[in-house]
């Protein structure tokens, strides 16, 4: 499908113009998108708690889209993404011996790695090499704490090792 921006003043931002047709290796039968995406943002870049509160409301209102797995206690992983919390990352990285540059001067990658020590170490080396190959500075890894007390059995059984990496 192709989408085009239309009259912003009337609140109509995107409209579907045409469907793509089968072409080469592309098969429209496999077409899918981020169904149920909601965006809440301050166009001036201001951080407010209202944005978080409204984003949570969007998640609740999108529950009808089937945001659950076969296990009734396991969700689909939907969540919210917000601005980088520099003060939080700075404190957490100090524990890991990582010195972060100024806000806006670094990036954070989120990884979902295999539980196997050998496999997740291999994946980490691949990420680190990719960062260096792009002439970036790899700053380090941080384990993301996870509270499994609210996770459904299925989610717990297949949960990955969650780690963040920092690029300066």
NUDOSE-940927 format. One record per residue (C-alpha): residue in three letters; y, x, z. Coordinates in nm, 3 decimals, padded with zeros to 5 digits, always signed. Layout:
BEGIN
<kedo><type>ALA</type><north>Y</north><east>X</east><up>Z</up></kedo>
...
This chain:
BEGIN
<kedo><type>UNK</type><north>+00.000</north><east>+00.000</east><up>+00.000</up></kedo>
<kedo><type>UNK</type><north>+00.354</north><east>+00.109</east><up>-00.056</up></kedo>
<kedo><type>UNK</type><north>+00.631</north><east>+00.013</east><up>+00.180</up></kedo>
<kedo><type>UNK</type><north>+01.003</north><east>+00.014</east><up>+00.116</up></kedo>
<kedo><type>UNK</type><north>+01.298</north><east>-00.002</east><up>+00.354</up></kedo>
<kedo><type>UNK</type><north>+01.496</north><east>-00.323</east><up>+00.313</up></kedo>
<kedo><type>UNK</type><north>+01.801</north><east>-00.490</east><up>+00.462</up></kedo>
<kedo><type>UNK</type><north>+01.839</north><east>-00.342</east><up>+00.812</up></kedo>
<kedo><type>UNK</type><north>+02.114</north><east>-00.587</east><up>+00.907</up></kedo>
<kedo><type>UNK</type><north>+01.876</north><east>-00.879</east><up>+00.871</up></kedo>
<kedo><type>UNK</type><north>+01.611</north><east>-00.703</east><up>+01.081</up></kedo>
<kedo><type>UNK</type><north>+01.367</north><east>-00.667</east><up>+00.792</up></kedo>
<kedo><type>UNK</type><north>+01.280</north><east>-00.299</east><up>+00.794</up></kedo>
<kedo><type>UNK</type><north>+00.959</north><east>-00.257</east><up>+00.599</up></kedo>
<kedo><type>UNK</type><north>+00.801</north><east>-00.483</east><up>+00.344</up></kedo>
<kedo><type>UNK</type><north>+00.479</north><east>-00.441</east><up>+00.155</up></kedo>
<kedo><type>UNK</type><north>+00.557</north><east>-00.387</east><up>-00.212</up></kedo>
<kedo><type>UNK</type><north>+00.217</north><east>-00.346</east><up>-00.371</up></kedo>
<kedo><type>UNK</type><north>-00.146</north><east>-00.273</east><up>-00.293</up></kedo>
<kedo><type>UNK</type><north>-00.299</north><east>+00.053</east><up>-00.402</up></kedo>
<kedo><type>UNK</type><north>-00.581</north><east>+00.028</east><up>-00.647</up></kedo>
<kedo><type>UNK</type><north>-00.910</north><east>+00.214</east><up>-00.664</up></kedo>
<kedo><type>UNK</type><north>-00.831</north><east>+00.553</east><up>-00.815</up></kedo>
<kedo><type>UNK</type><north>-01.033</north><east>+00.875</east><up>-00.820</up></kedo>
<kedo><type>UNK</type><north>-01.178</north><east>+00.932</east><up>-00.474</up></kedo>
<kedo><type>UNK</type><north>-00.946</north><east>+00.674</east><up>-00.316</up></kedo>
<kedo><type>UNK</type><north>-01.117</north><east>+00.345</east><up>-00.232</up></kedo>
<kedo><type>UNK</type><north>-00.894</north><east>+00.070</east><up>-00.086</up></kedo>
<kedo><type>UNK</type><north>-01.197</north><east>-00.064</east><up>+00.102</up></kedo>
<kedo><type>UNK</type><north>-01.150</north><east>+00.225</east><up>+00.346</up></kedo>
<kedo><type>UNK</type><north>-00.779</north><east>+00.154</east><up>+00.395</up></kedo>
<kedo><type>UNK</type><north>-00.683</north><east>+00.111</east><up>+00.758</up></kedo>
<kedo><type>UNK</type><north>-00.376</north><east>+00.179</east><up>+00.959</up></kedo>
<kedo><type>UNK</type><north>-00.246</north><east>+00.200</east><up>+01.311</up></kedo>
<kedo><type>UNK</type><north>-00.290</north><east>-00.170</east><up>+01.377</up></kedo>
<kedo><type>UNK</type><north>-00.087</north><east>-00.289</east><up>+01.670</up></kedo>
<kedo><type>UNK</type><north>+00.168</north><east>-00.009</east><up>+01.686</up></kedo>
<kedo><type>UNK</type><north>+00.481</north><east>-00.081</east><up>+01.886</up></kedo>
<kedo><type>UNK</type><north>+00.785</north><east>+00.145</east><up>+01.905</up></kedo>
<kedo><type>UNK</type><north>+01.041</north><east>+00.134</east><up>+02.185</up></kedo>
<kedo><type>UNK</type><north>+01.317</north><east>+00.393</east><up>+02.158</up></kedo>
<kedo><type>UNK</type><north>+01.677</north><east>+00.463</east><up>+02.246</up></kedo>
<kedo><type>UNK</type><north>+01.849</north><east>+00.556</east><up>+01.921</up></kedo>
<kedo><type>UNK</type><north>+02.089</north><east>+00.784</east><up>+02.110</up></kedo>
<kedo><type>UNK</type><north>+01.807</north><east>+00.985</east><up>+02.269</up></kedo>
<kedo><type>UNK</type><north>+01.888</north><east>+00.870</east><up>+02.622</up></kedo>
<kedo><type>UNK</type><north>+01.602</north><east>+00.877</east><up>+02.872</up></kedo>
<kedo><type>UNK</type><north>+01.574</north><east>+00.556</east><up>+03.071</up></kedo>
<kedo><type>UNK</type><north>+01.301</north><east>+00.395</east><up>+03.276</up></kedo>
<kedo><type>UNK</type><north>+01.360</north><east>+00.072</east><up>+03.083</up></kedo>
<kedo><type>UNK</type><north>+01.205</north><east>+00.238</east><up>+02.777</up></kedo>
<kedo><type>UNK</type><north>+00.886</north><east>+00.315</east><up>+02.972</up></kedo>
<kedo><type>UNK</type><north>+00.878</north><east>-00.034</east><up>+03.126</up></kedo>
<kedo><type>UNK</type><north>+00.920</north><east>-00.194</east><up>+02.782</up></kedo>
<kedo><type>UNK</type><north>+00.655</north><east>+00.032</east><up>+02.629</up></kedo>
<kedo><type>UNK</type><north>+00.409</north><east>-00.079</east><up>+02.897</up></kedo>
<kedo><type>UNK</type><north>+00.496</north><east>-00.440</east><up>+02.815</up></kedo>
<kedo><type>UNK</type><north>+00.419</north><east>-00.369</east><up>+02.447</up></kedo>
<kedo><type>UNK</type><north>+00.076</north><east>-00.234</east><up>+02.545</up></kedo>
<kedo><type>UNK</type><north>+00.004</north><east>-00.543</east><up>+02.751</up></kedo>
<kedo><type>UNK</type><north>+00.115</north><east>-00.770</east><up>+02.468</up></kedo>
<kedo><type>UNK</type><north>-00.112</north><east>-00.589</east><up>+02.222</up></kedo>
<kedo><type>UNK</type><north>-00.426</north><east>-00.647</east><up>+02.426</up></kedo>
<kedo><type>UNK</type><north>-00.521</north><east>-00.924</east><up>+02.181</up></kedo>
<kedo><type>UNK</type><north>-00.593</north><east>-00.660</east><up>+01.916</up></kedo>
<kedo><type>UNK</type><north>-00.921</north><east>-00.577</east><up>+02.088</up></kedo>
<kedo><type>UNK</type><north>-00.811</north><east>-00.281</east><up>+02.296</up></kedo>
<kedo><type>UNK</type><north>-01.145</north><east>-00.250</east><up>+02.465</up></kedo>
<kedo><type>UNK</type><north>-01.488</north><east>-00.105</east><up>+02.401</up></kedo>
<kedo><type>UNK</type><north>-01.835</north><east>-00.254</east><up>+02.440</up></kedo>
<kedo><type>UNK</type><north>-01.819</north><east>-00.170</east><up>+02.809</up></kedo>
<kedo><type>UNK</type><north>-01.563</north><east>-00.418</east><up>+02.950</up></kedo>
<kedo><type>UNK</type><north>-01.425</north><east>-00.142</east><up>+03.174</up></kedo>
<kedo><type>UNK</type><north>-01.362</north><east>+00.097</east><up>+02.884</up></kedo>
<kedo><type>UNK</type><north>-01.039</north><east>+00.068</east><up>+02.686</up></kedo>
<kedo><type>UNK</type><north>-00.959</north><east>+00.212</east><up>+02.346</up></kedo>
<kedo><type>UNK</type><north>-00.735</north><east>+00.490</east><up>+02.472</up></kedo>
<kedo><type>UNK</type><north>-00.407</north><east>+00.320</east><up>+02.381</up></kedo>
<kedo><type>UNK</type><north>-00.111</north><east>+00.459</east><up>+02.568</up></kedo>
<kedo><type>UNK</type><north>+00.251</north><east>+00.558</east><up>+02.544</up></kedo>
<kedo><type>UNK</type><north>+00.418</north><east>+00.871</east><up>+02.415</up></kedo>
<kedo><type>UNK</type><north>+00.753</north><east>+00.972</east><up>+02.558</up></kedo>
<kedo><type>UNK</type><north>+00.995</north><east>+01.265</east><up>+02.555</up></kedo>
<kedo><type>UNK</type><north>+00.865</north><east>+01.597</east><up>+02.680</up></kedo>
<kedo><type>UNK</type><north>+00.906</north><east>+01.617</east><up>+03.058</up></kedo>
<kedo><type>UNK</type><north>+01.032</north><east>+01.977</east><up>+03.075</up></kedo>
<kedo><type>UNK</type><north>+01.078</north><east>+01.993</east><up>+03.454</up></kedo>
<kedo><type>UNK</type><north>+00.722</north><east>+01.864</east><up>+03.505</up></kedo>
<kedo><type>UNK</type><north>+00.574</north><east>+02.106</east><up>+03.251</up></kedo>
<kedo><type>UNK</type><north>+00.769</north><east>+02.396</east><up>+03.400</up></kedo>
<kedo><type>UNK</type><north>+00.625</north><east>+02.326</east><up>+03.746</up></kedo>
<kedo><type>UNK</type><north>+00.271</north><east>+02.276</east><up>+03.617</up></kedo>
<kedo><type>UNK</type><north>+00.281</north><east>+02.586</east><up>+03.397</up></kedo>
<kedo><type>UNK</type><north>+00.392</north><east>+02.803</east><up>+03.688</up></kedo>
<kedo><type>UNK</type><north>+00.050</north><east>+02.734</east><up>+03.846</up></kedo>
<kedo><type>UNK</type><north>-00.115</north><east>+02.862</east><up>+03.527</up></kedo>
<kedo><type>UNK</type><north>+00.109</north><east>+03.170</east><up>+03.501</up></kedo>
<kedo><type>UNK</type><north>+00.281</north><east>+03.033</east><up>+03.190</up></kedo>
<kedo><type>UNK</type><north>+00.654</north><east>+03.093</east><up>+03.155</up></kedo>
<kedo><type>UNK</type><north>+00.812</north><east>+02.824</east><up>+02.940</up></kedo>
<kedo><type>UNK</type><north>+01.123</north><east>+02.882</east><up>+02.731</up></kedo>
<kedo><type>UNK</type><north>+01.421</north><east>+02.645</east><up>+02.742</up></kedo>
<kedo><type>UNK</type><north>+01.371</north><east>+02.275</east><up>+02.666</up></kedo>
<kedo><type>UNK</type><north>+01.340</north><east>+02.217</east><up>+02.293</up></kedo>
<kedo><type>UNK</type><north>+01.222</north><east>+02.575</east><up>+02.233</up></kedo>
<kedo><type>UNK</type><north>+00.850</north><east>+02.513</east><up>+02.270</up></kedo>
<kedo><type>UNK</type><north>+00.579</north><east>+02.272</east><up>+02.168</up></kedo>
<kedo><type>UNK</type><north>+00.285</north><east>+02.119</east><up>+02.350</up></kedo>
<kedo><type>UNK</type><north>-00.050</north><east>+02.044</east><up>+02.189</up></kedo>
<kedo><type>UNK</type><north>-00.298</north><east>+01.800</east><up>+02.337</up></kedo>
<kedo><type>UNK</type><north>-00.664</north><east>+01.879</east><up>+02.280</up></kedo>
<kedo><type>UNK</type><north>-00.981</north><east>+01.684</east><up>+02.347</up></kedo>
<kedo><type>UNK</type><north>-01.253</north><east>+01.948</east><up>+02.363</up></kedo>
<kedo><type>UNK</type><north>-01.632</north><east>+01.948</east><up>+02.396</up></kedo>
<kedo><type>UNK</type><north>-01.760</north><east>+01.968</east><up>+02.753</up></kedo>
<kedo><type>UNK</type><north>-01.989</north><east>+02.259</east><up>+02.667</up></kedo>
<kedo><type>UNK</type><north>-01.824</north><east>+02.579</east><up>+02.790</up></kedo>
<kedo><type>UNK</type><north>-01.935</north><east>+02.774</east><up>+02.484</up></kedo>
<kedo><type>UNK</type><north>-01.810</north><east>+02.507</east><up>+02.243</up></kedo>
<kedo><type>UNK</type><north>-01.475</north><east>+02.447</east><up>+02.409</up></kedo>
<kedo><type>UNK</type><north>-01.407</north><east>+02.823</east><up>+02.430</up></kedo>
<kedo><type>UNK</type><north>-01.477</north><east>+02.847</east><up>+02.056</up></kedo>
<kedo><type>UNK</type><north>-01.236</north><east>+02.560</east><up>+01.986</up></kedo>
<kedo><type>UNK</type><north>-00.970</north><east>+02.721</east><up>+02.204</up></kedo>
<kedo><type>UNK</type><north>-00.999</north><east>+03.050</east><up>+02.015</up></kedo>
<kedo><type>UNK</type><north>-00.960</north><east>+02.862</east><up>+01.685</up></kedo>
<kedo><type>UNK</type><north>-00.641</north><east>+02.693</east><up>+01.812</up></kedo>
<kedo><type>UNK</type><north>-00.501</north><east>+03.022</east><up>+01.942</up></kedo>
<kedo><type>UNK</type><north>-00.574</north><east>+03.200</east><up>+01.613</up></kedo>
<kedo><type>UNK</type><north>-00.409</north><east>+02.918</east><up>+01.415</up></kedo>
<kedo><type>UNK</type><north>-00.094</north><east>+02.949</east><up>+01.629</up></kedo>
<kedo><type>UNK</type><north>-00.075</north><east>+03.327</east><up>+01.582</up></kedo>
<kedo><type>UNK</type><north>-00.155</north><east>+03.294</east><up>+01.209</up></kedo>
<kedo><type>UNK</type><north>+00.156</north><east>+03.076</east><up>+01.176</up></kedo>
<kedo><type>UNK</type><north>+00.368</north><east>+03.350</east><up>+01.339</up></kedo>
<kedo><type>UNK</type><north>+00.416</north><east>+03.144</east><up>+01.654</up></kedo>
<kedo><type>UNK</type><north>+00.372</north><east>+03.260</east><up>+02.013</up></kedo>
<kedo><type>UNK</type><north>+00.076</north><east>+03.117</east><up>+02.202</up></kedo>
<kedo><type>UNK</type><north>+00.189</north><east>+03.076</east><up>+02.564</up></kedo>
<kedo><type>UNK</type><north>-00.126</north><east>+02.948</east><up>+02.734</up></kedo>
<kedo><type>UNK</type><north>-00.354</north><east>+02.662</east><up>+02.831</up></kedo>
<kedo><type>UNK</type><north>-00.320</north><east>+02.395</east><up>+03.099</up></kedo>
<kedo><type>UNK</type><north>-00.601</north><east>+02.173</east><up>+03.227</up></kedo>
<kedo><type>UNK</type><north>-00.495</north><east>+01.808</east><up>+03.232</up></kedo>
<kedo><type>UNK</type><north>-00.605</north><east>+01.639</east><up>+03.555</up></kedo>
<kedo><type>UNK</type><north>-00.809</north><east>+01.326</east><up>+03.495</up></kedo>
<kedo><type>UNK</type><north>-00.883</north><east>+01.049</east><up>+03.744</up></kedo>
<kedo><type>UNK</type><north>-01.220</north><east>+00.903</east><up>+03.645</up></kedo>
<kedo><type>UNK</type><north>-01.223</north><east>+00.640</east><up>+03.920</up></kedo>
<kedo><type>UNK</type><north>-01.084</north><east>+00.375</east><up>+03.682</up></kedo>
<kedo><type>UNK</type><north>-01.284</north><east>+00.481</east><up>+03.376</up></kedo>
<kedo><type>UNK</type><north>-01.564</north><east>+00.263</east><up>+03.251</up></kedo>
<kedo><type>UNK</type><north>-01.916</north><east>+00.404</east><up>+03.241</up></kedo>
<kedo><type>UNK</type><north>-01.907</north><east>+00.460</east><up>+02.863</up></kedo>
<kedo><type>UNK</type><north>-01.574</north><east>+00.640</east><up>+02.881</up></kedo>
<kedo><type>UNK</type><north>-01.694</north><east>+00.856</east><up>+03.167</up></kedo>
<kedo><type>UNK</type><north>-02.018</north><east>+00.947</east><up>+02.991</up></kedo>
<kedo><type>UNK</type><north>-01.847</north><east>+01.071</east><up>+02.674</up></kedo>
<kedo><type>UNK</type><north>-01.517</north><east>+01.196</east><up>+02.812</up></kedo>
<kedo><type>UNK</type><north>-01.399</north><east>+01.526</east><up>+02.667</up></kedo>
<kedo><type>UNK</type><north>-01.237</north><east>+01.821</east><up>+02.841</up></kedo>
<kedo><type>UNK</type><north>-00.864</north><east>+01.754</east><up>+02.808</up></kedo>
<kedo><type>UNK</type><north>-00.637</north><east>+02.056</east><up>+02.785</up></kedo>
<kedo><type>UNK</type><north>-00.282</north><east>+02.118</east><up>+02.669</up></kedo>
<kedo><type>UNK</type><north>-00.160</north><east>+02.433</east><up>+02.500</up></kedo>
<kedo><type>UNK</type><north>+00.194</north><east>+02.562</east><up>+02.478</up></kedo>
<kedo><type>UNK</type><north>+00.360</north><east>+02.730</east><up>+02.181</up></kedo>
<kedo><type>UNK</type><north>+00.689</north><east>+02.919</east><up>+02.211</up></kedo>
